[in-house]
């Protein structure tokens, strides 16, 4: 398995209590969807190690309290502080309509409503203030803000992402 087969779930912040529990911050939109997890993968110095979960308690905000099987003391739990947690991409539910996972549309042709095919989506840049579509067109890079109003249609069969870029934006790059 390699990192491209997984998505980032969150990070273990600190041990909790004396029975091996850990507090983790989940980097997901709906933490409540992760109440019934059976396992997660931890990145232990470049190795993807599965950890079976005894229990998950979702707390305020994006915090969750995890108890991994075979981690039974505060000292054992402390060893995982700062470790990142991942889940297999195959565990993601399929999305429909205009919604998509960032990794899902990589390599799609990007079709603008005004300019037509403006290149291939290299990746979605997930930046702190706003995500951007990074598009390769000939020897140029085009950056388009990823907001709901920009996405017109996702055609998964044709591998096309149809957009309506803000007026004048594409002209700057061409």
VENJO-V620836 format. One record per run of one state. SS is the DSSP state (@ for helix, = for strand, . for the rest). FROM is the first residue (numbers start at 1). LEN is the number of residues. Records with the same first field share a line. If there is no record, write none. Layout:
BEGIN
SS->FROM-LEN  FROM-LEN
END
This chain:
BEGIN
.->1-2  17-4  27-4  35-4  45-2  59-4  69-5  79-5  92-10  106-3  113-3  127-4  138-2  146-5  156-4  164-5  174-1
@->3-3  31-4  74-5  89-3  102-4  169-5
=->6-11  21-6  39-6  47-12  63-6  84-5  109-4  116-11  131-7  140-6  151-5  160-4
END
